Amino acid sequence: MTTVEEQLLPSKEPVRLIDQDGVLHDHSSYKLPAEQTLVDGYVELIKGRRINDQASALVRQGRLAVYPSSHGQEACQVAASMVLADGDWLFPTYRDTVSIVSRGVDPIETLTLLRGDWHSGYDPYERNVAPQSTPLATQLTHAVGVAHAARLKGEDTVVMALCGDGATSEGDFHEALNFAAVFQTPVVFFVQNNEYAISVPLSKQTIAPSIAHKGIGYGVPGERADGNDLAGLLAVLGQAVDKARAGEGPQLVEAHTYRVQAHTNADDATRYRQDDEVTPWLERDPIKRLEAYLNSAGLLSDDTKKRADETATQVAQYLRDGLMPEPGVDSEDLFRHLYAVPTPQLVEQAAFLRDELAREES
C-alpha cells in the first residue's frame, strides 16, 4: 500500500510505449491506445509538421512577423488536443499553433497573432481554445480560473494548460498549481520540457529531479512521459484528463522533448548550443518512430499515407493562399475594443487621426 506522498511521485523514468526505433514496450500502468487512434494521430503529426515548415517559410517570405516552431515536438501538440472532449478547454502558448489547429481552429485565424494583425484571430468560445499567450505562464492562472468556475457550476469540463520549461520559473506557475490544488480544480498542467528557455538550459533553471516533481510541494500528482512518443503521451495525458474529470483534482504532466530548431526566426541557437547536441534528437523524431511502429504492425496503409499527405498539402496551400495577400488596415482599429465607452482622450485622438488622414488624401 502506497502512502499519500508516494502517490504524488512521478515515474522514475519517462513513460514510453514506443521507442525511437518503433519498438513497442509494455507498461504496467499505461496501455497502448487503440489502433485507429494511433493512425489518426499519425495523420495529425504529418499535418502538424507541414504547418510548422510552411509557417517558417512564410516568415522568411515576410508574411508572418514571427513563428515559434514546434518542429520535433508535434507529438506533444497533437496529444494535448486529442485527449480532450468537445466541452473541454485548451490554454495554449505562443509555440502551440499545431495544438490549436488540431483542436479544430482555422489555421489562418490561428496565425493572425503571429502575423501581427490582431491580438487573436479566432473566437475562443467556438472551439474552447483560449488566445495564445506570449507572456510566460500568465495563461496558467486563467486556466485554473476556468476550471474552478466549471467545478462550481457542476460541469464535467477539464482544462488543459500548456506551458514550457521556462514557464516553470515564473511565479504564475507556482501560484496556479497551489490554487488548483487547494480548490481541487479539474486542470491538467502539461509542461513541454524542450530543455531550453530561449537560450537558458534547463540545468540553469532548476536542480529538481524533474519538473514533474515540483507538484509534490503543492499536493499535485506528477507524471513524466517521453515527449516524442505519441502513444505514451496519449496514454499519460488521457489518464490525467480522466482523473481530473473524475474529481481527483489537478494533474501535472512533464513531457521530455527537445527544441530542435531555434527559439524563433529571430534567434541564433548556435550562440548557446552545439550541433552535436541536436543531432541525437533528430533520431528521436516523433513521426519517424510512430511511422516505424505502424509499418511493423501492418497499420500504415497506402490509403492512410495518401490521406496524411493530402491533408498536409491542403493545409499548406491554404496557409499560402490566405497569408500571401496584404491584409486590409483600418486606422479606427487603433481605438476600438479598448473601452466599452471610449474615453474623451480616445475620441479626441481618433478625430485627430481622421483629420490627418483626410488631409493626406486631399
KEKE-3310 file (N, C-alpha, C; in steps of 0.2 Angstrom, whole numbers, plus 5000, padded with zeros to 4 digits):
npx = (5004:5003:5009:5002:5011:5019:5010:5010:5022:5031:5034:5050:5057:5053:5037:5036:5030:5032:5048:5062:5065:5054:5049:5038:5034:5029:5019:5017:5007:5001:4992:4993:4986:4971:4971:4966:4966:4980:4983:4975:4981:4994:4991:4988:5001:5009:5002:5004:5018:5019:5013:5021:5033:5028:5024:5036:5042:5034:5038:5050:5047:5041:5028:5024:5026:5033:5038:5036:5042:5036:5043:5047:5042:5029:5022:5018:5010:4999:4994:4990:4978:4971:4966:4956:4939:4925:4919:4929:4943:4957:4972:4983:5001:5012:5019:5011:5004:5001:4994:4983:4977:4975:4964:4954:4953:4953:4967:4973:4967:4972:4986:4985:4988:5003:5006:5004:4993:4982:4976:4971:4966:4955:4938:4938:4928:4922:4929:4933:4946:4958:4965:4982:4995:5008:5016:5025:5018:5007:4994:4991:4986:4974:4968:4966:4957:4946:4944:4940:4928:4921:4920:4913:4900:4896:4900:4907:4919:4936:4952:4965:4981:4994:5012:5029:5046:5053:5042:5040:5048:5043:5032:5019:5016:5018:5009:4997:4997:4996:4984:4975:4977:4973:4959:4955:4954:4948:4961:4974:4990:5002:5018:5029:5044:5057:5070:5076:5074:5072:5088:5092:5097:5089:5096:5101:5089:5083:5086:5079:5074:5065:5054:5041:5042:5040:5027:5024:5026:5015:5005:5000:4999:5012:5018:5028:5033:5039:5041:5042:5035:5020:5011:5013:5011:4998:4992:4997:4992:4979:4975:4977:4968:4956:4957:4956:4944:4936:4936:4947:4956:4969:4982:4999:5009:5024:5032:5046:5056:5063:5069:5072:5074:5078:5073:5064:5062:5070:5080:5097:5102:5115:5123:5123:5122:5128:5129:5131:5124:5111:5109:5107:5093:5086:5085:5076:5064:5047:5038:5045:5046:5033:5029:5037:5033:5019:5021:5027:5018:5008:4999:4999:4993:4993:4983:4981:4993:4992:4981:4986:4997:4989:4981:4990:4996:4985:4983:4994:4994:4982:4987:4996:4989:4980:4988:4997:4992:4991:4985:4970:4970:4963:4962:4954:4954:4964:4958:4947:4938:4945:4939:4922:4915:4921:4935:4936:4948:4952:4942:4945:4958:4956:4948:4958:4967:4959:4957:4970:4973:4963:4968:4980:4975:4968)
npy = (4994:5011:5027:5043:5053:5045:5043:5055:5056:5056:5044:5035:5035:5043:5039:5027:5020:5017:5016:5025:5018:5012:5002:4992:4994:4986:4992:4994:5002:5009:5008:5004:5015:5014:5006:5014:5026:5029:5029:5039:5049:5049:5055:5068:5071:5072:5082:5093:5094:5099:5111:5118:5119:5126:5138:5143:5145:5155:5166:5169:5174:5185:5186:5182:5189:5183:5166:5154:5139:5122:5111:5095:5093:5089:5078:5081:5092:5087:5076:5083:5090:5079:5071:5078:5082:5088:5098:5102:5113:5122:5129:5138:5141:5153:5144:5134:5132:5121:5113:5120:5121:5107:5106:5111:5124:5137:5137:5149:5159:5155:5159:5173:5181:5179:5185:5198:5205:5206:5204:5191:5179:5171:5165:5162:5155:5147:5135:5132:5136:5146:5162:5163:5163:5175:5181:5172:5159:5166:5162:5151:5154:5159:5148:5139:5147:5146:5132:5131:5138:5130:5119:5124:5126:5114:5107:5095:5099:5099:5107:5109:5115:5122:5124:5129:5123:5134:5142:5137:5143:5155:5165:5164:5150:5143:5149:5145:5131:5130:5136:5128:5116:5118:5121:5110:5110:5105:5103:5100:5102:5104:5102:5106:5101:5106:5108:5121:5138:5149:5154:5149:5135:5120:5116:5127:5132:5124:5112:5102:5084:5082:5091:5087:5083:5095:5096:5090:5098:5105:5096:5091:5077:5071:5066:5059:5059:5052:5064:5063:5052:5048:5038:5035:5048:5050:5040:5044:5058:5056:5048:5057:5067:5060:5057:5070:5074:5065:5071:5071:5081:5093:5089:5086:5085:5081:5082:5075:5082:5090:5106:5107:5116:5134:5146:5156:5164:5175:5171:5165:5150:5144:5151:5147:5133:5117:5109:5095:5092:5093:5083:5069:5070:5071:5059:5054:5058:5061:5058:5049:5038:5034:5031:5020:5010:5009:5004:4991:4985:4983:4993:5004:5009:5012:5020:5027:5034:5042:5050:5057:5064:5072:5079:5087:5094:5101:5110:5117:5124:5131:5140:5147:5153:5161:5169:5176:5188:5205:5211:5220:5237:5246:5261:5265:5254:5256:5262:5255:5243:5245:5252:5250:5261:5274:5284:5302:5306:5296:5298:5311:5309:5299:5307:5317:5309:5305:5317:5320:5310:5312:5325:5320:5313:5322)
npz = (5000:4995:5001:5004:5000:4991:4981:4975:4968:4952:4939:4939:4927:4911:4904:4891:4877:4864:4857:4850:4839:4835:4842:4852:4869:4884:4898:4915:4920:4910:4895:4877:4866:4856:4839:4828:4834:4835:4821:4816:4824:4818:4805:4810:4815:4803:4797:4806:4806:4793:4794:4803:4795:4784:4790:4795:4783:4778:4786:4782:4770:4773:4777:4789:4805:4815:4820:4832:4831:4833:4828:4829:4841:4839:4843:4856:4854:4846:4854:4866:4861:4856:4867:4873:4877:4868:4875:4884:4888:4880:4884:4877:4873:4864:4856:4852:4840:4832:4840:4843:4830:4828:4837:4830:4826:4814:4803:4797:4805:4817:4815:4815:4826:4826:4814:4817:4815:4824:4841:4843:4832:4832:4838:4855:4861:4851:4849:4861:4865:4872:4869:4861:4872:4875:4885:4898:4906:4911:4906:4914:4927:4922:4916:4927:4934:4925:4926:4939:4939:4932:4940:4951:4945:4942:4931:4919:4914:4908:4909:4899:4902:4894:4894:4894:4899:4903:4908:4920:4929:4932:4943:4941:4938:4949:4958:4951:4952:4966:4969:4961:4967:4981:4979:4972:4957:4941:4931:4920:4920:4908:4904:4892:4891:4883:4885:4884:4889:4879:4877:4889:4897:4904:4915:4921:4926:4936:4949:4952:4953:4942:4932:4934:4948:4955:4958:4970:4981:4982:4983:4971:4960:4950:4933:4921:4904:4888:4877:4863:4860:4854:4857:4871:4876:4873:4881:4895:4896:4893:4904:4914:4911:4913:4927:4932:4928:4935:4947:4955:4956:4951:4939:4935:4921:4914:4899:4891:4879:4865:4858:4843:4833:4831:4844:4839:4823:4825:4833:4836:4838:4838:4845:4858:4859:4853:4837:4839:4850:4846:4836:4841:4844:4833:4828:4836:4832:4832:4822:4814:4823:4826:4813:4810:4819:4816:4803:4805:4812:4803:4801:4793:4780:4762:4758:4770:4771:4759:4763:4774:4767:4758:4766:4773:4763:4758:4769:4769:4757:4759:4769:4762:4752:4760:4768:4760:4753:4756:4771:4774:4781:4794:4801:4812:4820:4829:4840:4844:4854:4866:4877:4883:4883:4874:4880:4883:4879:4870:4860:4855:4850:4840:4832:4828:4821:4810:4804:4800:4791:4781:4776:4770:4760:4752)
capx = (5000:5007:5007:5000:5017:5021:5006:5012:5028:5031:5038:5057:5059:5048:5033:5037:5027:5035:5054:5064:5066:5047:5048:5033:5036:5024:5020:5012:5002:4998:4990:4994:4980:4968:4975:4963:4968:4987:4983:4973:4987:4999:4989:4989:5008:5011:4999:5007:5025:5019:5011:5027:5038:5025:5024:5043:5044:5031:5041:5056:5044:5039:5021:5022:5031:5037:5035:5040:5041:5036:5046:5050:5038:5022:5018:5015:5005:4994:4991:4986:4971:4967:4964:4951:4932:4922:4917:4935:4946:4964:4975:4990:5006:5014:5023:5006:5000:4999:4989:4977:4974:4972:4958:4949:4953:4956:4974:4974:4964:4977:4992:4984:4993:5010:5007:5005:4987:4977:4978:4970:4962:4949:4934:4940:4922:4920:4932:4935:4953:4960:4970:4988:4999:5015:5020:5026:5014:5001:4988:4990:4981:4967:4966:4964:4950:4940:4942:4937:4922:4917:4918:4907:4894:4894:4901:4912:4924:4943:4956:4972:4985:5001:5017:5036:5050:5054:5037:5040:5052:5039:5028:5012:5016:5018:5003:4992:4997:4994:4977:4972:4977:4969:4952:4954:4951:4950:4965:4980:4996:5006:5024:5033:5051:5061:5077:5078:5070:5076:5095:5094:5096:5086:5101:5101:5083:5081:5090:5074:5075:5062:5049:5035:5042:5038:5020:5024:5026:5008:5000:4998:5002:5015:5020:5033:5032:5043:5038:5042:5031:5013:5007:5014:5008:4990:4990:4998:4988:4972:4974:4977:4962:4951:4957:4954:4936:4933:4936:4954:4960:4974:4987:5005:5012:5030:5035:5053:5057:5068:5068:5077:5076:5079:5068:5060:5067:5074:5085:5103:5104:5122:5127:5122:5122:5132:5125:5131:5118:5104:5109:5103:5086:5084:5084:5070:5058:5040:5035:5048:5045:5026:5028:5040:5029:5013:5023:5029:5011:5004:4993:5000:4991:4994:4977:4982:4999:4989:4977:4991:5000:4984:4979:4996:4997:4980:4983:5000:4991:4978:4990:5000:4984:4977:4993:5001:4989:4992:4979:4967:4971:4958:4965:4950:4955:4968:4954:4941:4939:4949:4934:4915:4913:4928:4936:4936:4955:4952:4938:4949:4964:4953:4946:4964:4970:4955:4958:4977:4972:4959:4972:4984:4971:4966)
capy = (5000:5017:5032:5049:5056:5041:5044:5061:5055:5054:5038:5036:5036:5045:5034:5027:5014:5016:5019:5029:5013:5010:4995:4993:4992:4985:4996:4991:5007:5013:5004:5006:5017:5010:5006:5019:5032:5030:5030:5046:5053:5049:5060:5074:5073:5074:5089:5097:5095:5103:5118:5121:5120:5131:5144:5145:5148:5162:5171:5171:5177:5192:5185:5182:5193:5178:5160:5149:5132:5116:5106:5089:5092:5088:5073:5084:5096:5083:5073:5088:5091:5073:5068:5082:5081:5094:5103:5104:5119:5122:5136:5137:5146:5155:5139:5129:5133:5114:5110:5124:5119:5100:5106:5112:5131:5138:5139:5156:5163:5154:5163:5180:5184:5179:5189:5204:5209:5207:5200:5184:5179:5167:5166:5157:5151:5142:5128:5132:5137:5152:5165:5161:5168:5176:5181:5166:5157:5170:5158:5146:5156:5159:5141:5137:5150:5142:5125:5132:5140:5124:5114:5127:5126:5107:5104:5090:5101:5098:5112:5108:5121:5121:5128:5126:5123:5141:5145:5134:5148:5161:5164:5162:5143:5140:5151:5141:5125:5130:5137:5122:5110:5119:5121:5104:5111:5100:5106:5096:5106:5100:5105:5103:5102:5105:5109:5127:5144:5153:5152:5146:5127:5118:5115:5134:5134:5120:5106:5096:5078:5083:5097:5084:5083:5101:5096:5087:5103:5108:5091:5089:5072:5072:5061:5060:5055:5053:5069:5061:5046:5050:5033:5036:5054:5049:5036:5048:5063:5053:5046:5063:5070:5056:5059:5077:5074:5061:5074:5069:5087:5094:5084:5089:5080:5084:5079:5076:5083:5095:5111:5106:5122:5140:5148:5159:5166:5180:5168:5161:5145:5142:5155:5144:5126:5115:5104:5088:5091:5092:5078:5063:5071:5070:5051:5053:5061:5058:5055:5043:5032:5031:5028:5014:5006:5007:4999:4985:4982:4982:4998:5010:5008:5017:5025:5032:5039:5047:5054:5061:5069:5076:5084:5091:5098:5106:5115:5121:5128:5135:5145:5151:5157:5165:5174:5180:5194:5210:5212:5227:5240:5251:5265:5265:5248:5258:5264:5250:5237:5247:5253:5249:5268:5277:5290:5308:5307:5292:5301:5316:5306:5297:5313:5320:5304:5305:5323:5320:5305:5316:5330:5317:5311:5328)
capz = (5000:4995:5005:5000:4997:4986:4976:4971:4964:4945:4937:4939:4920:4907:4901:4884:4875:4858:4857:4844:4833:4833:4845:4857:4876:4888:4904:4920:4922:4904:4889:4871:4863:4850:4833:4824:4837:4833:4814:4816:4827:4813:4801:4813:4815:4797:4796:4811:4803:4787:4797:4806:4790:4780:4794:4795:4776:4777:4790:4778:4764:4776:4778:4796:4809:4819:4821:4837:4829:4837:4824:4833:4847:4836:4847:4862:4852:4844:4860:4870:4859:4855:4873:4876:4874:4864:4880:4887:4886:4879:4885:4873:4872:4858:4852:4852:4835:4829:4845:4842:4824:4829:4841:4825:4824:4807:4803:4796:4811:4822:4814:4814:4831:4824:4808:4820:4813:4829:4847:4842:4826:4832:4844:4859:4863:4846:4850:4868:4865:4874:4865:4863:4877:4874:4892:4900:4912:4913:4905:4919:4932:4919:4915:4934:4935:4921:4929:4946:4938:4929:4946:4955:4941:4942:4924:4919:4910:4910:4906:4898:4902:4891:4895:4893:4905:4905:4912:4927:4933:4933:4949:4940:4938:4956:4960:4948:4955:4973:4969:4959:4972:4986:4977:4968:4951:4936:4926:4918:4918:4903:4903:4887:4893:4877:4888:4884:4889:4874:4877:4896:4898:4910:4921:4924:4929:4941:4950:4955:4949:4936:4933:4937:4955:4958:4960:4976:4986:4981:4983:4964:4957:4944:4929:4916:4898:4883:4873:4856:4859:4854:4860:4878:4878:4873:4887:4901:4896:4894:4911:4918:4910:4916:4934:4933:4926:4940:4954:4958:4956:4946:4937:4932:4917:4910:4893:4889:4872:4863:4853:4838:4829:4835:4848:4834:4817:4827:4837:4833:4843:4838:4850:4865:4859:4848:4833:4841:4855:4842:4831:4843:4845:4826:4828:4841:4829:4834:4816:4812:4827:4825:4807:4810:4823:4812:4797:4808:4815:4797:4802:4789:4773:4757:4759:4776:4769:4755:4767:4778:4763:4755:4772:4774:4757:4758:4774:4767:4752:4762:4773:4757:4749:4764:4771:4755:4751:4761:4775:4775:4788:4796:4807:4818:4825:4835:4846:4845:4859:4872:4882:4881:4881:4873:4884:4879:4876:4864:4855:4853:4846:4834:4827:4826:4816:4804:4801:4797:4785:4776:4773:4766:4754:4748)
cpx = (5004:5005:5005:5005:5019:5017:5007:5018:5027:5035:5046:5060:5053:5044:5035:5034:5030:5042:5056:5065:5059:5045:5043:5036:5030:5025:5015:5006:4998:4997:4991:4987:4977:4971:4972:4965:4975:4987:4980:4978:4993:4998:4990:4996:5010:5008:5003:5014:5024:5017:5017:5032:5035:5026:5031:5045:5040:5034:5047:5054:5041:5031:5019:5028:5036:5034:5039:5038:5041:5039:5050:5046:5030:5018:5015:5009:4999:4990:4987:4979:4967:4964:4958:4944:4930:4921:4923:4938:4954:4967:4982:4995:5008:5017:5018:5002:4997:4993:4982:4973:4971:4966:4952:4949:4956:4963:4976:4972:4969:4983:4991:4988:5000:5011:5007:4998:4982:4980:4977:4965:4955:4945:4935:4934:4920:4922:4934:4943:4955:4965:4977:4992:5006:5019:5020:5022:5008:4994:4986:4985:4974:4964:4963:4957:4944:4939:4939:4930:4918:4915:4913:4901:4892:4896:4907:4918:4931:4947:4963:4976:4992:5006:5024:5040:5052:5049:5037:5045:5049:5034:5021:5011:5015:5011:4997:4992:4994:4987:4973:4972:4973:4961:4950:4951:4953:4954:4971:4985:5001:5012:5028:5040:5055:5068:5080:5073:5074:5083:5097:5092:5093:5090:5102:5095:5081:5086:5086:5076:5071:5057:5042:5036:5040:5031:5019:5023:5019:5002:4997:5002:5006:5017:5024:5032:5037:5039:5038:5038:5024:5009:5007:5011:5001:4988:4991:4993:4981:4970:4973:4970:4956:4951:4954:4946:4933:4933:4942:4958:4965:4979:4993:5008:5018:5032:5042:5054:5062:5067:5073:5079:5077:5073:5062:5065:5071:5080:5091:5105:5111:5126:5127:5122:5126:5127:5125:5126:5112:5103:5105:5096:5083:5082:5078:5064:5052:5037:5038:5047:5038:5026:5031:5036:5023:5015:5024:5023:5006:4998:4994:4999:4993:4989:4978:4988:4996:4985:4981:4994:4995:4982:4984:4997:4991:4980:4989:4998:4986:4981:4994:4994:4981:4982:4997:4998:4990:4985:4977:4968:4966:4961:4961:4951:4960:4964:4948:4943:4943:4944:4927:4913:4920:4929:4937:4943:4955:4948:4942:4955:4961:4951:4952:4967:4965:4956:4965:4976:4968:4964:4977:4981:4969:4972)
cpy = (5006:5022:5038:5052:5052:5042:5050:5061:5053:5047:5040:5038:5038:5039:5033:5020:5012:5019:5022:5024:5010:5003:4996:4990:4991:4990:4994:4996:5010:5008:5007:5009:5013:5011:5012:5026:5034:5032:5037:5051:5054:5055:5067:5076:5075:5081:5094:5099:5100:5111:5121:5123:5126:5138:5147:5148:5155:5167:5173:5175:5184:5192:5184:5186:5188:5172:5155:5142:5127:5110:5101:5088:5091:5083:5076:5088:5092:5079:5077:5089:5084:5070:5072:5081:5088:5100:5106:5111:5118:5129:5135:5142:5149:5150:5133:5129:5126:5112:5114:5122:5111:5100:5109:5120:5132:5140:5146:5161:5161:5158:5170:5184:5185:5183:5197:5208:5210:5203:5193:5184:5175:5168:5161:5152:5146:5135:5127:5132:5145:5155:5163:5166:5169:5177:5174:5165:5160:5166:5153:5148:5157:5152:5138:5140:5147:5136:5126:5134:5134:5119:5117:5126:5118:5104:5099:5092:5100:5103:5109:5114:5120:5126:5125:5126:5129:5144:5143:5138:5154:5159:5162:5154:5140:5143:5147:5134:5125:5131:5131:5116:5111:5119:5115:5105:5106:5102:5101:5101:5102:5104:5102:5105:5101:5108:5116:5133:5149:5150:5149:5139:5126:5117:5122:5136:5130:5114:5101:5090:5078:5089:5093:5083:5089:5101:5093:5092:5106:5103:5089:5083:5073:5066:5063:5056:5057:5058:5068:5055:5048:5045:5034:5043:5053:5045:5040:5054:5061:5051:5052:5067:5066:5057:5065:5077:5070:5064:5073:5075:5088:5089:5088:5083:5084:5079:5080:5076:5087:5100:5110:5112:5128:5142:5151:5161:5171:5177:5164:5156:5143:5146:5152:5136:5123:5110:5097:5087:5090:5086:5071:5064:5070:5063:5050:5056:5058:5055:5049:5037:5029:5028:5021:5008:5004:5003:4992:4981:4981:4987:5004:5009:5013:5022:5030:5037:5044:5052:5059:5066:5074:5081:5089:5096:5103:5111:5120:5126:5133:5141:5150:5156:5162:5171:5178:5187:5199:5211:5219:5230:5246:5255:5266:5259:5250:5260:5260:5245:5239:5248:5252:5256:5272:5283:5296:5309:5302:5295:5307:5314:5303:5302:5316:5316:5305:5311:5323:5315:5309:5321:5326:5315:5317:5331)
cpz = (5000:4999:5001:4997:4991:4980:4972:4967:4957:4944:4937:4932:4916:4904:4894:4882:4868:4858:4850:4838:4831:4836:4851:4863:4880:4895:4909:4921:4916:4898:4882:4868:4857:4844:4829:4827:4835:4825:4813:4819:4822:4808:4803:4814:4809:4795:4800:4808:4797:4789:4799:4800:4785:4783:4794:4788:4775:4781:4785:4772:4767:4777:4785:4800:4813:4819:4826:4835:4834:4833:4829:4839:4845:4840:4853:4860:4850:4850:4865:4868:4858:4861:4876:4873:4871:4870:4885:4885:4885:4880:4883:4875:4865:4853:4851:4846:4832:4834:4844:4835:4824:4833:4836:4823:4817:4807:4802:4802:4817:4821:4814:4820:4829:4818:4811:4818:4819:4835:4847:4836:4826:4838:4849:4861:4858:4847:4857:4868:4866:4869:4866:4868:4875:4880:4895:4906:4914:4911:4910:4924:4929:4918:4922:4935:4931:4924:4935:4944:4936:4935:4950:4951:4940:4935:4924:4915:4913:4906:4905:4897:4900:4893:4894:4899:4907:4909:4919:4932:4934:4940:4947:4940:4945:4959:4958:4951:4962:4973:4967:4964:4978:4985:4972:4961:4945:4930:4926:4916:4914:4901:4897:4888:4887:4879:4887:4885:4885:4874:4884:4896:4904:4916:4925:4927:4935:4942:4953:4950:4942:4937:4936:4945:4958:4960:4967:4982:4987:4982:4977:4962:4951:4940:4924:4910:4893:4878:4866:4855:4859:4858:4868:4880:4878:4880:4894:4901:4897:4901:4916:4917:4913:4924:4936:4933:4932:4947:4958:4958:4951:4945:4934:4928:4913:4904:4891:4882:4871:4858:4848:4834:4834:4839:4843:4828:4819:4832:4834:4838:4843:4843:4857:4865:4853:4844:4836:4847:4852:4839:4834:4843:4838:4825:4832:4838:4830:4828:4814:4816:4826:4818:4807:4814:4819:4806:4800:4810:4809:4797:4797:4782:4768:4757:4765:4774:4764:4758:4771:4773:4760:4760:4773:4769:4756:4763:4772:4762:4754:4766:4768:4754:4753:4767:4766:4753:4757:4765:4774:4781:4789:4802:4813:4823:4830:4841:4848:4851:4865:4878:4879:4879:4880:4878:4880:4876:4869:4858:4852:4848:4840:4829:4824:4820:4809:4800:4797:4791:4779:4773:4768:4759:4749:4744)
residu = (MET:THR:THR:VAL:GLU:GLU:GLN:LEU:LEU:PRO:SER:LYS:GLU:PRO:VAL:ARG:LEU:ILE:ASP:GLN:ASP:GLY:VAL:LEU:HIS:ASP:HIS:SER:SER:TYR:LYS:LEU:PRO:ALA:GLU:GLN:THR:LEU:VAL:ASP:GLY:TYR:VAL:GLU:LEU:ILE:LYS:GLY:ARG:ARG:ILE:ASN:ASP:GLN:ALA:SER:ALA:LEU:VAL:ARG:GLN:GLY:ARG:LEU:ALA:VAL:TYR:PRO:SER:SER:HIS:GLY:GLN:GLU:ALA:CYS:GLN:VAL:ALA:ALA:SER:MET:VAL:LEU:ALA:ASP:GLY:ASP:TRP:LEU:PHE:PRO:THR:TYR:ARG:ASP:THR:VAL:SER:ILE:VAL:SER:ARG:GLY:VAL:ASP:PRO:ILE:GLU:THR:LEU:THR:LEU:LEU:ARG:GLY:ASP:TRP:HIS:SER:GLY:TYR:ASP:PRO:TYR:GLU:ARG:ASN:VAL:ALA:PRO:GLN:SER:THR:PRO:LEU:ALA:THR:GLN:LEU:THR:HIS:ALA:VAL:GLY:VAL:ALA:HIS:ALA:ALA:ARG:LEU:LYS:GLY:GLU:ASP:THR:VAL:VAL:MET:ALA:LEU:CYS:GLY:ASP:GLY:ALA:THR:SER:GLU:GLY:ASP:PHE:HIS:GLU:ALA:LEU:ASN:PHE:ALA:ALA:VAL:PHE:GLN:THR:PRO:VAL:VAL:PHE:PHE:VAL:GLN:ASN:ASN:GLU:TYR:ALA:ILE:SER:VAL:PRO:LEU:SER:LYS:GLN:THR:ILE:ALA:PRO:SER:ILE:ALA:HIS:LYS:GLY:ILE:GLY:TYR:GLY:VAL:PRO:GLY:GLU:ARG:ALA:ASP:GLY:ASN:ASP:LEU:ALA:GLY:LEU:LEU:ALA:VAL:LEU:GLY:GLN:ALA:VAL:ASP:LYS:ALA:ARG:ALA:GLY:GLU:GLY:PRO:GLN:LEU:VAL:GLU:ALA:HIS:THR:TYR:ARG:VAL:GLN:ALA:HIS:THR:ASN:ALA:ASP:ASP:ALA:THR:ARG:TYR:ARG:GLN:ASP:ASP:GLU:VAL:THR:PRO:TRP:LEU:GLU:ARG:ASP:PRO:ILE:LYS:ARG:LEU:GLU:ALA:TYR:LEU:ASN:SER:ALA:GLY:LEU:LEU:SER:ASP:ASP:THR:LYS:LYS:ARG:ALA:ASP:GLU:THR:ALA:THR:GLN:VAL:ALA:GLN:TYR:LEU:ARG:ASP:GLY:LEU:MET:PRO:GLU:PRO:GLY:VAL:ASP:SER:GLU:ASP:LEU:PHE:ARG:HIS:LEU:TYR:ALA:VAL:PRO:THR:PRO:GLN:LEU:VAL:GLU:GLN:ALA:ALA:PHE:LEU:ARG:ASP:GLU:LEU:ALA:ARG:GLU:GLU:SER)
# end
